Amino acid sequence: MDTENKNSLPGLREKRNEQKRQIIRDLYRLGALSKPEICRLTNMTVPTITRIIEELIEEGWVVNQGQGPSIGGKRPYIFALNPDAAYIIGIDLGRELLKIAVFNLHKETIGSIQVFPSLLETEKNEVILRDLKIKIEKTLIDAKIPRTKIRVAGVSIPGLLDSSGNAFSYLSFNEGNVRQRLEKMLGIPVFIDNDSSVMAMAEHSFGAAKDAKDALCVSVNECIGLGMILNGHPYTGCKGMAGEFGHIRVSGKETLCYCGKTGCLETVASGRALVKAAADAIKKGQPTYIQAPEGVVTLDAIVEAATKDDIFAIDLLQRAGEKIGEGLATLIHLFNPELIVIGGKMTANNSILLPSIRRSIDRYTLTRLKNQCEIQTSTLGENACILGTLSLVMEHLHYGPSENVSLY
């Protein structure tokens, strides 16, 4: 039997494909590598690696970047993934905006991040999914990307979500969960997580927490969320629902939260709480520069007024910061993190919110633990979640239980 026939046997072919998947996974995770480095990572022999690399080059997955620096002998050839061999799509389905991005295999954005109005809080589930499909197809057409080149998707949504893809705040279905619906709709594997956890992955991969082993990432927008990086990896709890920081109890508060409980941090320090407090005060004649066209107050308007030295808006942000800092003091005592990253709309004017958070941490945290924890603001800004969808895919392809899902 000749070589071609041997390689065409189902068992041998699947073994060779698995070897290719392993090499592609390592090149994606670590970047350009030499043959000796690939041998060490895969425990394959040089002749085997040579044959597989040649096949991957012929198939268009790998490119030869020429000789690299010498490490004590002949200069080795360096191999990397062809960035355009396949693509990953990222979807940030937020409460106000829908963002879609396409990433190549060098973890770069293809074209620009597409931004659309979100229907998440205004339409029924089926309408939201139909609109999402239309926007995805439009993005691919505009970028001139063949649909067949999209191999996997990462999705960020707000609210309560478990590790199986069951959503409890938005996109909850009687039959099948949101992850299953998206996989059926897109025809590719989908990884999905809560927006705060996705933000933490982005900060750990690309942002302020890049070099941190233990970091807490807090998002303060209309709602308050928490993503955790513990021992170098995302931590989401036994069922994927850890990090509901906005629903810890604040002492002395009995305001009813939208979750059904009373006294949650959300009721005094979230963007929604600030909007309600501002709207109530303006109705009572509170002097302020907060713009409220047709009587509608927004979080953006509060933050903008604060940047223009509006005393009332500044006071709202400062009081929110104090309560957030009080909650973070508890988290510092529990997790002893080296870093806390704070992002979201309410951090647009860091000179107001951050000092208030720091003062509360100083007041309520043991000095030894406080001194071990650095407080920083997000370096990724409003694009943290869409970038984090790529990190979500990377995490699952590299370390998660779904390593059987491959780009190849």
N, C-alpha and C positions, 0 to 999 in steps of 0.2 A: 504493500500500500504506500503510495507516495505521500510526501509531506503535506500537500494541500488537502488530501483526503483525511489524513490524521487530524489536522487542525480543524477540519469540518465536523468531526465527531462532536455531538452535543456536550459531553462532559469536558472535553479538552477546550472547546470553544468558550464554554461558560467560565472555566478556570482562567483562560486568557483574558476574558472580559473583566473578571474580578481583579486580576493583576493590573489591568489598565485603569480600572476605577480607583484602585489604591494609589497608583502613581499620580493620577489627575487630582485626587483628593490632597495628596501631599504638596503638589505644586501649587494648588489653590490656597492651601493653608499657609505655606511657608514662602512661596514665591519661587524664583529661579533657583535651580539646584544642579549640581554636577552628577555624573553617573555614580561616583563613589558615595556621594551623600544619599542618593536614591537607594543604592544597595543597602546602606546601613539602616535606612528607615523601613525598608520593605523586607529585608532578609532574603532578597533574591540575588542570584549570581550575576556577574557582569555580562556574560553572554545572553542571559535571559533579559536583563534590562536593555541591552543593546537592541535586541530584536523587537521588544515592545516599543521602545522609543522610536525606532524606525517606522513601525506601523502607525504610531500615533502622529508622527510627522506627516506620513502619507495621507492619513485621514483628516489632517488639518487641525488636530487638537494641540499639538506641541510645535514649537519653533526652536531652532538651534540658534543661540545668541552668540556663538563663537567661543573662543577660549577665554577663560577667566584667569585670575592671578594664580601664580604657582603656590602650592602649599608644601614645597619641598621636593618637587620632581617635575615631571612634564605638566605643562599647564593644561588643566582639564577643560573640556567643553561644557558649556552651561546651557541648560534647557529650561524653557518656561512655557506656560500655557499660551496658546494663541488667544488673545483677549476677546476676539470676535467669534470663537468657535461655538459659543453658546451664551445665553443671557439669563439674568435673574430679574424678575419684576418685583418691585416693592410697592406696597399699597398702604398708605396711612389714611384710614377712614375715620376722620375726626368728627367732632360734634358740629363744627362750623365749616371746615374745609376738607376736601378730598385731594390727596396728593398721590401722584403716581410717578415712579421713576424706573428706568431700566438700567441695570448694571452689567458691565462686562466681567470677564473672568479675572481682570486685574483690579476688581473692586472699584471701578471708575464709573461715574454716571455717563450714560449715553445721551447726549443732548442736554436739555434742561429738565428740571423737575416740573411736571405739569400740575397745575393747581386749578381745582374746580370747586364750586359751591357744594357742600355736603347736604345730602337729604336725610342724614341719620336721625335727626330729631323731628322731621316734618312729614315723612312718608312711611308707608307700610313696608314691611320687609321685602316683599317680592319686587316692589318698585325700586327700592334701594339697590337690590342685586342687579336688576335689569339696567339701571342707570350706570352702575359700576362696570358692567360688561361693555356697554357702549363707550364709556370713557377710556377703558383699557384698549379697545380696538382702535379708537381714535388716536391714542398715544402711539401705538405701534405703527399705524399707517403714517402718521406725521413724521415719525423717526425712520420710516422705511425699513422696519425690522420684520423679517418673516416670522409669522406666528409659530412656526415649527422650531425656531431657535430659542424660544422661551422654555427653559427646563424646570424651573421651580419658582415659587412665589413666597414672599414673606409679607405678612399682613399685621398691621397694628390697629386695634380698635379700643375705645375706652370702655370702662365699666368692668363688671365682674365676669371673669372668664376662667374656665378650668383647663387643665392640660390636655383634655380630650377634644377641646374645641367647642364645648358647650358654653354659650353666652347667656347671661342672666340679666343683663342691663339693656343691651341692644341686640337685635338680630337673633332672637330666641325663637326656635321653631318646634312645632309639635312632632314632626318627623324629620330626623336627621339634624345635625348641628351645623353651625355656620361654617366650620372647616370642611365638612363633607359637602355642603352646598357649593362652596367655592371650588373645591377640587373637581366636582362634577361639571361646574360651569366653565372652568378654565382648562380642564383636561390634563392638569399637571399636579404634582405634589404641592401642598400648601402648608406652610408653618404659620401659626397665628398666635399672638399673645397680647396681653394688656398693654396699653400705650406707655404706662410708666415703666414696666419691665423692659419694653423695647427701647425706651429712652436710655435706660441704664446700660443696655448692651451697646448702644451707640457711643455713649460717653466712654465706655471701657475699651471699645475698638478704635475710636477715632478722636475722642475728646478729652475732657479734663481728667477723667479717671483712667487714662490709657496705661499708666504705670502702676496703678493701685491694685492691690490684691484683695482688700476689703473696703468697699465703698458703698455708701447709700446715696441714691440719686432721687431727689424730690422734685416733682413737677407741681407748680402752683399756677393753675389756670382757673377756668370756671370751677373745676374740682381739684382736689389735692390727691396726688398719687405718689407711690414709692416703688422704686425698683432697687434691688439689692444685688451687689456683686460680693460674694463671700468665697474666700479661698480661691479667688481667681475665676469663678464661674457664676453665672446668674443663679440666684436662689429664688424659687417661686413656691416653696412649700410642697406638702405631700400630694396635693391635687392641683397645684399651679395657681392658687388664689391668694398667696401671701402678698403682703404689701399694701393692705387697705389702711394706709396711714390716716386718710381723711376721716376714718370712722372710729378712731380711738376717742375715748371719752375725755372731755375737758371738764375739770372740776368746777362746780358751781353753775353750770349751764344746763338748762332744761329745754332749750329750743328743739322742736321736732325737726328731725332730719328727713330728707326725701327717702332714706333707706328704711324709715319706719321707727328708728330708735331716737332717743333724745340725747342732747348734749354732745354730739359728734363735733370734732374739730372742723368739719365742713361747714357747720352752722355758724361759725364765727370768723373763719379765716380764709375760706375759699372765695374765688371770684364771684360765685353766685351770692354768697353772703354779703360781700361788699356791694354788689349791685342792688340787692334788696335794701340794705341799710342806707345807701345813697338815695334811692328812689323814695323811700319813706321820709327821709330828712328833707329832701327837696320839696315834697308835697307840703311839708310843714313850714316851708319858707326859709330853709337853710341857705345862707349866702354861699355860693360856690361858682366856680368857672366850669364845672363839669357840664359838658354839653349833653342835652337830653332831647333830641328832636322828637316831636310828637309825644313827649313824656317818656321815651324809652331810654333808660340808662344802660350803658354797656361797660364792660370791664376795661376795654380799650380807652373809653372816654375818661374813666377814673384815673388810669395810669397816665394818660396824656395831661390831664389837669394837674396831677402831682408834679410832673416834670416842669410845669409852669408856675410852681410855687403856690398852688392852691392849698390853703391850710387844711380845709376839710378833707380833701383827697389824701393829703399827706398823713393826716391823722388816721384815716381808714387803713392805709397801708401799714402804718406803724403798729397799730393795734393787732392787725392780722399777723405781722411779723413776730410780735411778742408771743402770740399763741402757738404759732408754728415752731418757734424756738423752744417753747415749753415742751411741746411734743417731741422735738428732736433730742432734747436732754434725756428723755426716757429711752430713746433709741440708742443714744451713745452709751448709756449705762448697760443696755442689753447686749449690744453688738461690738462695742469697743472698736468702731471703724477708724481707719487711718484718714478717711476723706469723706466729706459730704458735699455732693454737687447739687446746686439748686438752680432749676431752670423754669421756664414758663413765662407767660405774659406779665405776671406781677413782678418779675425781676427786671423789667425794662428800665426801671430807674433804681439801680442797685444801691445808690446812696441813701435810699429810704428804707427799703425792705430789709436788706442785709444787715445794717447796723442794729435794727430791732431784733432780728433773729439772733445775732451774736450776743446782744445784751441778755436775752433770756437764757441762752446757753450758759453764759457766764454765771448767771444767777442760780440756775438749777442743777448744774452739772458738777460732779466731783472734779476738783482741779486737775488731778493726775490724768483722768480720762479725757478731760477737755483739752489739755495740752498736747495729747497724742493725736488729736483729730483736727485736720485742716478743713476749713470751710471755703468752697469756691463756687463761682457761678458757672453755668454751662457755657462752653465755648462753641457749641453747635447751634444755639438759638432755636429758631422756629423750625429748622429742618432736622432736629434731633430724631424724631420718630421715623421719618422717611428713610434716613440713613440707617437707623436702627433695624429696619426691616431686612437690610442686607446682613447685619450682624446676627439677626435671628436665624437666617438661613445658614450662615457660616457656623453658628453654634451647633445646630442640629446635624449638619453634614460632618462636622469634625468630632463632636464629643457625645452627642445625644443618643437616645435609644433608637433613632431612625437612621442609623448610618447606612442601612440598606438602600436608602434613597440617595441616588448619585447623579452628578451632572452628566455622566457618560451614558 
